[in-house]
Amino acid sequence: MFKQFVRFKSISNTNASTQKVVNQLSALSASRKQPKLIKLSAQDLIKHQTIQNAWKLYSDKLARENRKMLKEQYESIYNAMEELKQFPELFEAAKDDVKAPFPLEMRIPTDFPPNQPWIYNYEK
């Protein structure tokens, strides 16, 4: 009798849904996502750590600047809306949705023809 090649032993005491969960968890295990350790000399390790620390400081600085800019923008918008509350007509106009100047139904130019031809008598 011909025996088919089996890569792994089947686990007989678990049902299919349990085995599916086990497979998913093993695929997401942390050991597979860990990068391989770099084998460096002592001097190279110090250089590597210095560069990593400098990059972390730089990225933290950029993140702080970005948060500060967003906070200032939010405060500016909030202050402008508070001033507009004195004028109800302008306040309502500022809250209304702005109509798009470009028709959303228009197709972006592509290399291929559309699946549906252009509708010339289109009305909104």
C-alpha angles and dihedrals in degrees: 000000000000113000117207118228112260116199097193134019112255116242105233099187095062129071125232097264092051091049090050091054091047091051092049093049093048090051090052095044117137094233092067093050095050113103116234114269114257112233104218135165118249093262093046090048091054090049091048093050091047091053091047092050092047091050091049091051091048095049091046089052091051091048092050091049091049093049090048092051092049091048091051091048091050092048090049092051091046092050092047092051091048090054091047091056086076088066109049096192093053092043092055091046090052092052095050119100114259115237114238112251090211119064108249092208093063114107123239111240111261138170093249131064117252122264089231120042122239114280105225098186094050115151127183 
